[in-house]
């Protein structure tokens, strides 16, 4: 009965080591180390719970098997066999849960995210589609009890966005939103179309895990910070007071802009958060490339130029090109009901990883 469950012993041992370490006064005084240990402990908790259930089940199965061997009462034997079948069924289910729990975890799954949606091909309709995607994501996030904050936006005259950047904060945000990175294509008749012709437009979505200050060190001397007057809507304060912030990281050439807050200080803080996340992502891409040229470490980290999904409005069909699955009910999905699609993508990810692990 050992087999795959043998892998639990070192996990339990490591979990207890972390618990002891976090109780050490010297380590407790080191904020960075405490955060690192807390993340590692959280990643092991599911396995530790499985280990506890496994231990109970093994004891129950052994007791029932002993009872069947030692007793001579037919009724007691029959009862023990029924209970043994139930316990063995639970054991089989637990084995599958363990296989899934032992799959390599995306280290960013518990992080908050910064999402950036840019209108692609298709003119004004692409901007409207970008706004539709933002609406779907923000409504889904709110329904999950997450917090959504716009960091930067460039609205169009017809109610769309050339670009919108926003942060989503909450438990396990990246584990759900990571599947959205890539090119989204829409096929529909725009409201402005008088001939009833179907247009094809695109929008590009980037999903960046939010990095902590302790994870990405930025030398202030390597930054060029510009303060300027925000454009677009927002009233007199936005237009007359210089509150918008542009930060250029000179070693990498990365540039971030934040102008949606009325406070220059808040815009600067958010711009720094965006910059840290972009530098964090760049380092992950470099690291992943070193490990393998052909295999990305995160399933949700699709190349932003990769077409991942098509929204066919006339046929009320959404096709995910990675899992080759179709979903229906576009109005409902675009109103924020993304949970079912994310559940299927999570299952697809697990199936793919299991296939790779057993190949």
NUMI-251610 format. One record per residue (C-alpha): residue number from 1; residue in one letter; x, y, z. Coordinates in Angstrom, 2 decimals. Each point is the difference from the previous one (the first is absolute). Layout:
N
 pos code      px      py      pz
 NUM    A       X       Y       Z
...
END
This chain:
359
 pos code      px      py      pz
   1    X    0.00    0.00    0.00
   2    X    3.02    2.30    0.23
   3    X    0.92    0.89   -3.62
   4    X   -0.93    3.59   -0.78
   5    X   -0.72    0.79    3.66
   6    X    3.69   -0.51    0.82
   7    X    0.52    3.46   -1.45
   8    X   -1.95    1.52    2.88
   9    X    2.55   -0.71    2.71
  10    X    2.62    2.57   -1.09
  11    X   -2.82    2.52   -0.55
  12    X   -1.24   -0.42    3.58
  13    X    3.55    0.22    1.31
  14    X    0.62    3.22   -1.93
  15    X   -3.31    1.46    1.22
  16    X    1.00   -0.57    3.62
  17    X    3.44    1.49   -0.67
  18    X   -1.65    3.15   -1.35
  19    X   -2.28    0.21    3.05
  20    X    3.03   -0.22    2.29
  21    X    1.95    2.54   -2.02
  22    X   -2.82    2.53    0.09
  23    X   -0.02   -0.29    3.77
  24    X    3.69    0.90    0.19
  25    X    0.47    3.56    1.28
  26    X    2.89    0.78   -2.38
  27    X   -1.96   -1.11   -3.05
  28    X   -3.14    1.77    1.24
  29    X    1.97    3.25   -0.07
  30    X    0.87   -0.53   -3.68
  31    X   -3.08    1.16   -1.92
  32    X    1.19   -1.29   -3.37
  33    X    0.76   -3.46    1.38
  34    X   -3.35   -0.20    1.80
  35    X   -1.86    0.82   -3.22
  36    X    2.00   -2.61   -1.89
  37    X   -0.73   -2.68    2.62
  38    X   -3.68    0.95    0.18
  39    X   -0.38   -0.48   -3.76
  40    X    1.74   -3.38    0.17
  41    X   -2.17   -1.12    2.92
  42    X   -3.17    1.01   -1.85
  43    X    1.11   -2.05   -3.02
  44    X    0.34   -3.13    2.19
  45    X   -3.23    0.27    1.98
  46    X   -2.14   -2.02   -2.44
  47    X    2.50   -2.86    0.02
  48    X    0.18    0.02    3.81
  49    X   -3.81   -0.25    0.20
  50    X    0.04   -2.91   -2.46
  51    X    2.67   -1.68    2.14
  52    X   -2.21    0.23    3.09
  53    X   -2.99   -1.52   -1.84
  54    X    2.25   -2.68   -1.49
  55    X    1.28   -1.01    3.43
  56    X   -3.55   -0.36    1.31
  57    X   -1.11   -2.04   -3.03
  58    X    2.98   -2.36    0.21
  59    X   -0.76   -0.66    3.66
  60    X   -3.69   -0.58   -0.76
  61    X    0.76   -2.40   -2.88
  62    X    2.51   -1.96    2.06
  63    X   -2.48   -0.32    2.89
  64    X   -2.77   -1.20   -2.31
  65    X    2.28   -2.53   -1.73
  66    X    1.09   -1.35    3.39
  67    X   -3.61   -0.27    1.13
  68    X   -0.96   -1.97   -3.12
  69    X    2.88   -2.44    0.58
  70    X   -0.51   -0.46    3.71
  71    X   -3.77   -0.14    0.46
  72    X   -2.19   -2.99   -0.73
  73    X   -3.35    1.80    0.13
  74    X   -1.55    0.17   -3.49
  75    X   -1.98    3.19    0.69
  76    X    3.05    1.79    1.37
  77    X    2.12   -1.13   -2.94
  78    X   -2.62    1.23   -2.47
  79    X   -0.23    3.38    1.75
  80    X    3.80    0.32    0.10
  81    X    0.24   -0.80   -3.72
  82    X   -2.53    2.71   -0.85
  83    X    1.89    2.56    2.09
  84    X    3.28   -1.17   -1.55
  85    X   -1.36    0.56   -3.52
  86    X   -1.03    3.55    0.97
  87    X    3.41    0.71    1.58
  88    X    1.86   -1.37   -3.04
  89    X   -2.16    2.17   -2.26
  90    X    1.00    3.05    2.06
  91    X    3.61   -1.15   -0.22
  92    X   -0.17   -0.12   -3.81
  93    X   -1.50    3.51   -0.09
  94    X    2.70    1.23    2.35
  95    X    2.67   -1.49   -2.27
  96    X   -1.32    2.09   -2.90
  97    X   -0.14    3.11    2.21
  98    X    3.61   -0.63    0.97
  99    X    1.12   -0.38   -3.61
 100    X   -1.55    3.39   -0.75
 101    X    1.47    1.58    3.14
 102    X    3.46   -1.29   -0.91
 103    X   -0.10    1.62   -3.43
 104    X    2.44    2.89   -0.36
 105    X   -1.69    3.15    1.26
 106    X    0.19    3.34   -1.71
 107    X    1.82    2.02    2.67
 108    X   -2.05    3.06   -0.91
 109    X   -3.46   -1.53    0.47
 110    X   -0.70    1.78    3.29
 111    X    1.17    3.41   -1.20
 112    X   -2.03    3.06   -0.93
 113    X    0.19    1.01   -3.66
 114    X    0.41    3.02   -2.21
 115    X   -1.93   -0.42   -3.24
 116    X    0.50    2.04   -3.13
 117    X   -2.49   -0.08   -2.87
 118    X    0.93    1.64   -3.30
 119    X   -2.20    0.42   -3.05
 120    X    1.44   -1.81   -3.01
 121    X   -1.15   -0.26   -3.60
 122    X   -3.47    1.20   -0.85
 123    X   -0.10    3.75    0.60
 124    X   -2.67    1.38    2.35
 125    X   -1.60   -3.43    0.41
 126    X    3.27   -1.33    1.46
 127    X   -0.13    2.70    2.66
 128    X   -3.60   -0.90    0.84
 129    X    0.98   -3.66    0.27
 130    X    2.86    0.96    2.35
 131    X   -2.58    1.79    2.18
 132    X   -2.26   -3.08   -0.11
 133    X    2.85   -2.18    1.24
 134    X    0.78    2.44    2.81
 135    X   -3.66   -0.01    1.02
 136    X   -0.08   -3.83    0.05
 137    X    3.19   -0.27    2.08
 138    X   -0.94    2.74    2.45
 139    X   -3.49   -1.41    0.56
 140    X    1.39   -3.48    0.53
 141    X    2.55    1.39    2.46
 142    X   -2.63    1.90    1.99
 143    X   -2.18   -3.12    0.15
 144    X    2.99   -1.85    1.49
 145    X    0.36    2.65    2.70
 146    X    3.21    1.31   -1.57
 147    X    1.02    3.64   -0.29
 148    X    0.45    1.66   -3.41
 149    X    1.90    3.26   -0.47
 150    X    0.66    1.71   -3.34
 151    X    3.63    1.14   -0.28
 152    X    0.10    1.52   -3.48
 153    X   -2.45    0.33   -2.88
 154    X   -0.30    1.52   -3.43
 155    X   -3.70    0.17   -0.87
 156    X   -1.35    0.40   -3.53
 157    X   -2.72    2.40   -1.12
 158    X   -2.51   -2.83   -0.52
 159    X    0.16   -1.51    3.48
 160    X    2.88   -2.42   -0.49
 161    X    3.64   -0.10    1.07
 162    X    3.17    0.19   -2.03
 163    X    1.63   -1.25    3.19
 164    X   -1.02   -0.66    3.58
 165    X    2.23   -1.19    2.84
 166    X   -1.50   -1.16    3.30
 167    X    0.95   -1.94    3.11
 168    X   -2.06   -2.81    1.53
 169    X    0.65   -0.84    3.64
 170    X   -1.30   -3.10    1.75
 171    X    0.66   -3.60    0.91
 172    X    1.29   -2.15   -2.86
 173    X   -0.61    2.65   -2.67
 174    X    2.85   -1.07   -2.30
 175    X   -1.10   -3.66    0.13
 176    X   -3.21    1.01   -1.81
 177    X    0.97    3.00   -2.11
 178    X    3.23   -1.51   -1.38
 179    X   -1.97   -1.74   -2.74
 180    X   -0.90    3.35   -1.59
 181    X    3.45    0.97   -1.23
 182    X    0.12    0.15   -3.80
 183    X   -1.99    1.25   -3.01
 184    X   -3.81   -0.07    0.18
 185    X   -1.90    0.17   -3.29
 186    X   -3.64    1.04   -0.40
 187    X   -2.31   -0.59   -2.97
 188    X   -3.22    2.02    0.08
 189    X   -2.05    2.73   -1.65
 190    X    1.03    3.34    1.55
 191    X   -2.71    2.43    1.12
 192    X    1.38    2.47   -2.54
 193    X   -0.35   -2.48   -2.90
 194    X   -2.97    0.94   -2.20
 195    X    0.34   -2.84   -2.53
 196    X   -0.13   -2.82    2.56
 197    X    3.49   -1.23   -0.86
 198    X    2.02   -2.01    2.51
 199    X    3.28    1.64    1.03
 200    X    3.02   -1.68    1.58
 201    X    1.92    1.91    2.66
 202    X    2.63   -0.87    2.59
 203    X    1.22    1.07    3.41
 204    X    3.18   -1.06    1.78
 205    X   -0.03   -0.88    3.70
 206    X    3.08   -0.14    2.23
 207    X   -0.18   -1.46    3.52
 208    X    2.88    0.91    2.31
 209    X    0.43   -1.45    3.51
 210    X    0.51    2.80    2.52
 211    X    3.47   -0.12    1.54
 212    X    0.83    1.06    3.56
 213    X    2.53    2.74    0.68
 214    X    2.23   -2.55    1.72
 215    X    0.04   -2.19   -3.14
 216    X    0.97    2.65   -2.53
 217    X    2.65    2.45    1.09
 218    X   -0.02    3.23   -1.99
 219    X    2.80    2.53    0.27
 220    X   -1.60    3.49    0.08
 221    X    3.06    1.33   -1.83
 222    X   -0.95   -2.13   -3.01
 223    X   -3.41    1.64   -0.37
 224    X   -1.09    3.04   -1.98
 225    X   -3.27    1.36    1.36
 226    X   -2.08    2.49   -1.97
 227    X   -3.03    1.85    1.35
 228    X   -2.52    1.31   -2.52
 229    X   -3.62    1.07   -0.44
 230    X   -2.39   -2.92   -0.38
 231    X   -2.06   -0.16   -3.15
 232    X   -3.53   -1.24   -0.60
 233    X   -2.98    0.22    2.30
 234    X    0.08    0.75    3.70
 235    X   -0.98    3.61    0.58
 236    X    1.98    3.13    0.67
 237    X    2.47   -1.61    2.40
 238    X    1.09   -2.55   -2.57
 239    X    0.58    2.58   -2.69
 240    X    1.51    2.90    1.99
 241    X    2.14   -1.67    2.66
 242    X    3.08   -2.03   -0.98
 243    X   -0.80   -3.33    1.66
 244    X    0.83   -2.55   -2.70
 245    X    3.24   -1.94    0.44
 246    X    2.29   -1.63   -2.54
 247    X    2.88   -2.16    1.24
 248    X    2.78   -1.23   -2.26
 249    X    2.28   -2.79    1.23
 250    X    3.13    0.95   -1.89
 251    X    1.91   -3.34    0.17
 252    X   -2.88   -1.92   -1.60
 253    X   -1.73    2.80   -1.89
 254    X   -3.35   -0.95    1.57
 255    X   -2.46    2.88    0.25
 256    X   -3.16    0.13    2.11
 257    X   -2.63    2.71    0.25
 258    X   -2.67    0.55    2.63
 259    X   -2.45    2.90   -0.21
 260    X   -3.40   -1.17    1.23
 261    X    0.42    1.16    3.61
 262    X   -0.45    3.66    0.95
 263    X    3.01   -0.23    2.31
 264    X    3.51    0.15   -1.42
 265    X    1.22   -2.10    2.94
 266    X   -2.55   -2.77   -0.68
 267    X    0.82    0.02   -3.71
 268    X    3.69   -0.36    0.83
 269    X   -0.67   -2.89    2.40
 270    X   -2.08   -1.82   -2.59
 271    X    2.53    0.66   -2.73
 272    X    2.69   -1.58    2.19
 273    X   -2.25   -3.04    0.53
 274    X   -0.40   -0.31   -3.77
 275    X    3.74    0.33   -0.54
 276    X    0.84   -2.65    2.60
 277    X   -2.47   -2.40   -1.60
 278    X    1.44    0.56   -3.49
 279    X    3.56   -0.54    1.24
 280    X   -1.16   -3.09    1.89
 281    X   -1.63   -1.38   -3.15
 282    X    3.09    0.76   -2.10
 283    X    2.19   -1.91    2.48
 284    X   -2.41   -2.95   -0.04
 285    X    0.04   -0.11   -3.79
 286    X    3.81    0.02    0.04
 287    X    0.06   -2.74    2.65
 288    X   -2.52   -2.16   -1.87
 289    X    1.98    0.35   -3.22
 290    X    3.08   -1.30    1.78
 291    X   -1.88   -3.06    1.26
 292    X   -1.57   -0.85   -3.34
 293    X   -0.28    1.68   -3.35
 294    X   -3.07   -2.00   -0.95
 295    X   -2.06   -0.10    3.18
 296    X   -1.38    2.92    1.99
 297    X   -0.18   -0.48    3.74
 298    X   -3.50    1.43    0.32
 299    X   -2.95   -1.14   -2.01
 300    X   -1.72    3.33    0.35
 301    X    3.06    1.88   -1.21
 302    X   -0.93   -0.19   -3.64
 303    X    2.02    2.09   -2.40
 304    X   -1.86    3.27   -0.42
 305    X    0.10   -0.45   -3.77
 306    X   -1.65   -3.42    0.26
 307    X   -3.70   -0.14   -0.91
 308    X   -1.66   -1.74    2.94
 309    X   -3.73    0.53   -0.44
 310    X   -2.66    0.94   -2.55
 311    X   -3.39    1.51    0.88
 312    X   -2.45   -0.78   -2.82
 313    X   -3.12    2.04    0.76
 314    X   -2.21   -1.15   -2.94
 315    X    0.44   -3.63    1.13
 316    X    0.06    0.84    3.73
 317    X    3.22   -1.98    0.34
 318    X    3.28    0.64    1.80
 319    X    2.87   -2.23   -1.12
 320    X    3.11   -0.39    2.13
 321    X    2.78   -0.96   -2.41
 322    X    2.27   -1.52    2.68
 323    X   -2.44   -2.51    1.46
 324    X   -2.03   -0.29   -3.24
 325    X   -3.21    0.46    1.97
 326    X   -3.10    1.96   -0.91
 327    X   -2.14    2.00    2.41
 328    X   -3.42    1.53   -0.60
 329    X   -1.94    2.91    1.48
 330    X    2.17    2.95   -1.06
 331    X   -2.20    2.69    1.62
 332    X    0.19   -1.82    3.34
 333    X    3.78   -0.51   -0.24
 334    X    0.64    3.62   -1.01
 335    X   -2.09    1.06    2.99
 336    X    2.60   -1.57    2.28
 337    X   -1.11   -3.64    0.23
 338    X    3.50   -1.37   -0.70
 339    X    0.15   -2.62    2.75
 340    X   -1.11   -2.96   -2.12
 341    X    2.54    0.77   -2.71
 342    X    2.80    0.45    2.55
 343    X   -0.96   -3.31    1.67
 344    X    0.31   -1.84   -3.32
 345    X    3.33    1.69   -0.78
 346    X    1.31   -0.97    3.45
 347    X   -1.07   -3.61   -0.65
 348    X    1.67    0.09   -3.42
 349    X    3.18    1.30    1.60
 350    X   -0.04   -2.81    2.57
 351    X   -0.62   -2.65   -2.67
 352    X    2.88    1.32   -2.09
 353    X    2.37    0.05    2.97
 354    X   -1.05   -3.52    1.05
 355    X    0.63   -1.27   -3.52
 356    X    3.46    1.60    0.02
 357    X    0.78   -1.42    3.45
 358    X   -0.89   -3.55   -1.05
 359    X    1.50    0.17   -3.51
END
